[in-house]
Amino acid sequence: MAGIWSEVWTLYLILALGTPDPSPASREKSHDFRRILLGLDKCNACIGTSICKKFFKDEIRFERWLTAQSNLSSADVRSYEGNYTDSTAGWRPVVLSQLMSPHLHEISDNSICTSAGKGKSCSIEAVLRATSRFQSWVRSNILLPSMVKGLVTPMLRCPSQRLLDRIVRRYFEVTDVGSVQMKHFSEKDKLRLLYTLAVNQHPLILQMFPGTEGWPFLRYHGSCGRMMAWAGSRPLRSLFNSPLERRADIVYQLLHITQSLSANSLQFSLYYTSVSEDMFGTLDDSRVFIVDASTIGIIDLQEGHSPDEDLLPEHLDVFSCLSGSCARPPPCETFRATQSFTLLCKHVLNKLLVPNDVQSGQLPRAALNELANCADQSQSDQRIIAAIQTLKDILQTLRACSALYGYRYPECLYSDTF
């Protein structure tokens, strides 16, 4: 493995510095390494191929690989910083990420082979195609709840037909987007969608609820093999030591985002199943976004959901554990209306509002009291909701109106709404 990464490193130095006249053999070697690097050799057990041309035309570039060789050989590194360009704009920062770490991908691929009694080396695509689950996908032009039963993806814990239709209609990796039917899906398209649903829902959430429609998710650019690209952002943790007015604005936005996810015009309640600071990021205009949607559950408030049922043997197969875990999220019946707020207050907001802010006289003590109530799951939903509103009212008075907050400036000069 070290030898492979050493050659990849050499390849990228060549690509960066250029060569006077690369030989056909050199160009072929470069092409092969890119395929391996992007995971194209694993397709169609991959995400898709919608932006492969951009990778091979150097319109998407890895930013730090040429100055941080250690990243290349790490089995735990899943995401990289990069830059993206197209005909409408200059270079923009992006995140280039796999569905999971290379180490987990290797374990997952091995599990596919061993599930078919093939040892640790096989055609993983052939094994997945032969499963009864995939054959049910081949026979159907509609994505049905029975076809995703047993997958551990949080948003599929209690899927409605309306939710599954939205997944298909917004699926970016096919040429004809917009239909709830999969008649235009080839078998390879269906396998890619099923594989993505089984491993990591993140790219699908970005497609289903795009930021251009007001959702708090970053723009999805597409994928190539097992590598996907979405808009870059600044990590939330980098702002933990910023002035209180900046942190107060972030907390206010996080509470507002969480409220909008649970109550929206589409009647889909999006909720957190787990929360960490790595789940969020900010842009240059100080707007907060969700940068990791892999742990978000969805309940259809319009169609509701069926009672939780025990899984039958036919619902548990190789796809059920491809994400590296076979553990299913808790039943939707156990979901509390304030679950997202409790997780957010307990694991993130308490790092943005701290006792020193009260001791310095900048933050009213009531803010930390309400934050504690919000984080206490033993409190009633009504008490937690009241705490959230009181906390937002306090934070509203601390939010500055300046050009630093471009997402609401200069509107905030003329209206308290901003």
Salt bridges, closest charged atoms under 4 A:
GLU7 OE1 - LYS29 NZ 3.41
ASP58 OD1 - ARG34 NH2 3.17
GLU59 OE1 - LYS54 NZ 2.89
GLU59 OE2 - LYS57 NZ 3.63
GLU81 OE1 - ARG64 NE 3.00
ASP86 OD2 - ARG92 NH2 2.69
ASP109 OD2 - LYS42 NZ 3.82
ASP109 OD1 - ARG226 NH2 2.91
GLU125 OE2 - ARG129 NE 2.90
GLU187 OE1 - ARG129 NH1 2.83
GLU213 OE1 - ARG166 NH2 3.81
GLU213 OE2 - ARG170 NH2 3.14
ASP249 OD1 - ARG399 NE 3.00
ASP249 OD1 - ARG408 NH2 2.96
GLU277 OE2 - ARG237 NH2 3.85
GLU277 OE1 - LYS351 NZ 2.88
ASP278 OD1 - ARG237 NH2 2.52
ASP285 OD2 - ARG287 NE 3.82
ASP300 OD1 - ARG162 NH2 2.76
ASP308 OD1 - ARG157 NH1 2.74
ASP317 OD2 - ARG133 NE 2.80
ASP357 OD2 - ARG247 NH1 2.76
GLU370 OE1 - ARG383 NH2 3.24
ASP381 OD1 - ARG336 NH2 2.73
